[in-house]
């Protein structure tokens, strides 16, 4: 067996698929790959929510900069000599001369500027990265000026949200047909019903010869169904296997299993606009769940129990103090002291005013560990007299997270995907954050997050982000359950699949297959 145990970090994002009944998916030749995955995307417009992830992972889109294996920012479509002015407001980049779009059009600073401007014109998310003041283009020189200092702007431009595409072509059907980009592959077709994306070789690729003629990406709603398809030979590679399924390929010479510690976190927002406004109740929910045992037993020892917003590798947060670790007896005592009791004998505790503590969890099934966490929490909470109903939905991001229609929202995300934690903190934990529909507000956290806008020193940024992490834990504002180990499994005929901490770069020109 050829087993590759990476100590690198791998993130995931999440694409959902529904297989057509009876479909035959077996790849027929070494020039064609069939790739299975579990994730969601609602369009092929890079500026729409997190849909840029699909564009980049499929080998279609590229960004001005990229993140290397140590999460350092380096040039990709630009040279490495980018710089910032003394006042920290103006960044200068040089577009590489050889870069062109798949339609043969040379990438100039003006076209790169137009692509970035499209993102700001069409998505409120853009402002979460940096406050754009102006841009100018002169040949291959692109200048970006921000209204406020943006110390990590080069890393932010590595986010798939900023995939560079040709805006001079007709964009009427961008969401369905996808953009014209600079990557080694070109979108041929996209079926939003079956969630199947087909890409073909970019004959005009600027950075080497793509080794495959075509790739078919299939999205699975159920990881176990994807595993059965992989076992049957219908897939050449797959991403998003459950830990139990992945383990079966570790000792099999017919497969390659890339195993990576993730930067992602399984976590839950606790909505403080309802019953969970009471910190005592939030503390009880944190203390009743034995994640150490769940990670070791139900998750096969392939997950690490969490306590902070970030996997330990991100900010070195293992030494932070978790004030509400597993302690079921203390959880019961906290509830009793706060006045919760089951006064009518129905097994459900009530608040002081007689309201039964019944909570609604919202989550999804495309990450195999999430239902395990939801059901474990449901059972653990029931031992305290807290009733939890579980609701699984298909698209948490477009609805539930943003409208706050939950008591607990359990999902998986990366807090470090731009090489820094600031964007993630800004999006979820500031009192006016785009994803803060759960009502968390702490003036000290707001001030610390804002202070990061003027801190260019990396070590100082890390210390501030660690301080914020500790406050979030002390406030019991969210539940940080676990850090996944991620797997990409492939037939041993596959080579060149990219495995990096950033998790954007699955498909490169080097991915190949043999007969």
Secondary structure, DSSP 8 states (H G I E B T S, - for coil): -EEEEEEEE-----B-----TT------STTEEEEEE-B--S-S-TTSTTTHHHHHHTTS---SEEE-TTS-EEESSB-S--EE-TTS-EEEEEB-TT-B-TTS-B--HHHHHHHHHHHHHH-TTHHHH--EEEEEEETTEEEEEESS--TTHHHHTTSGGG-----SS--TTHHHH----SSSEEEEEEETTTTEEEEEE-TT-SSS--S-SEEEEEE-S-HHHHHHHHHTTS-SEEE---HHHHHTTTT-TTEEEEEEE-SEEEEEEE-TTTGGGSHHHHHHHHHT--HHHHHHTTTTT-EEE--SSS-HHHH-GGGS--TT-S-HHHHHHHHHHTT-B-SSSSS--B-TTS-B-EEEEEE-SSSHHHHHHHHHHHHHHHTTT-EEEEEE-S-TTTTHHHHT--SEEEEEEES-TTSSSHHHHHHHTSTT-TT--S----HHHHHHHHHGGG---HHHHHHHHHHHHHHHHHTT-EEEEEEEEEEEEEETTEE-----TT---S--TT-EE--
